[in-house]
Amino acid sequence: MTTSRTEESRISMPQDTRPHVVIVGGGFAGVAAMRELADAPVRVTLVDRHVYNMFQPLMYQVATGGLNAGDVTYFLRSLRAKQDNAEFRHGLLTGIRHDERIAEMSDGEHLQYDYLILANGVNTSYFGTPGAYEYAYSMYSRSQALRIRDELFTRLEEAAANQGPDEIKIVIVGGGATGVEMAGALAELRDQALEGAYPELDKGAITITLVHRSGELLKPFAPRLRRYAAKVLRKRGVVLRLNTGVSEVKTDGVMTADGEFIPASQVIWATGVAAHKEVSGWGLPQTNGGRIQVGDDLAVKGVERVFSAGDIAAQDDALAQLAQPALQGGRHVAKQIKRLLEGKPTEHFRYFDKGTMATIGTNAAVAQLRGGITMVGPVAWLAWVAVHIASLLGNGNRLSTLSHFFVRYLWFMRKRAIPIVGDVRPVRPNGDREPEPWQMQKSE
């Protein structure tokens, strides 16, 4: 009996003798670290389970038909064209041999590394809520955003053809930036874009309810900005159910913590994050939510030559899980590797808070800048548009997103703007539609 390949033959050991830096995760932190190492005397391998970088701050636009998925998606292999010392590996890290400095991949290949950067992000946490995984729609990947969009337009088509319920009830769970932006985009879709596309529908039959456990939206923002966001959402017809927790998600709605049932044709889960399952097998110190514990320099505690940045990294002095901490953290860990190669000690990570912002729809946004400066309304919204377009990877993505925003938001065009539709479930010959998404296998 013969074996296909020995374990030794599966260890990737190229002839290049430069120190090898393996970066796991092609999000904000991973790409920032890779770019910071462009001029370093190292060879870089970027590993990701997907072949693309998805610009998560605009994912809700994809979910509501405002942007194509390709507008905010960047092919990770394209990064190699600008960086000679880097390569991309499509795969999943399943284990780490710390003593041998080997990263084990799910397909059996082993990557030998000199330094390892873990920036693989996080996934949706349902907090153990019964039915949430099965029936709610989360939005932490491109496929999930597209699933929301496709189901939404399937419901609209059913209502327009009188093949389904007369009312479309959408419940959003979570009042952070994702939930607020999603609610605002859905309200705008209902009040503007659907008028020309679905004249059969009365917009009053489409209800949007945002359920939030806390008494205020956008908790990290200043009180003035929280009040503004709630005021604008209510003005735009979003029902706010604050101080309301969700105890269970059902096929046709949610149960609140106090026993009330809120009917819904679609439940969107916009709260909570946790580490991916495979992280528990990496032999690293983790928090209760599974995030990797790091020191002040973003080195993983108790492990040599391993750093972590972005949403997966948990410092003692916690930072918000946003783009800027991830970008700055990614650059920082790359700089620490360069310092170590030069024989210098690592430095503490010092986060420069540039502020944060969220949009509630056309001409309505909140921005909290460094020094306590706050902005609301059209000025904040224009700043939000500019910052998000500039932050996209690739000029093609920027131009495409800008053109879609131009059509969707310019005052004399937006009422004629038709949303971008996806793969609405087709009608079968007997008149039935394909099974509900929750009746089929659900993938993350």
Secondary structure, DSSP 8 states (H G I E B T S, - for coil): ---S--TGGGEE--S--S-EEEEE--SHHHHHHHHHTTTSSSEEEEEESSSEEE-GGGHHHHHTTSS-GGGGEEEGGGGGGG-TTEEEEE--EEEEETTTTEEEETTS-EEE-SEEEE----EE--TT-TTHHHH-B--SSHHHHHHHHHHHHHHHHHHHTTSS-S-EEEEEE--SHHHHHHHHHHHHIIIIIHHHH-TTS-GGGEEEEEE-SSSSSSTTS-HHHHHHHHHHHHHTTEEEE-S--EEEEETTEEEETTS-EEE-SEEEE---EE--GGGGGS---B-TTS-EEB-TTSBBTT-TTEEE-STTEE-SS---SSHHHHHHHHHHHHHHHHHHHTT-----------EEEEEEETTEEEEEETTS-EEETHHHHHHHHHHHHHHSSSHHHHHHHHHHHHHHHSTTTGGG----------B-TTS-B---GGGS----
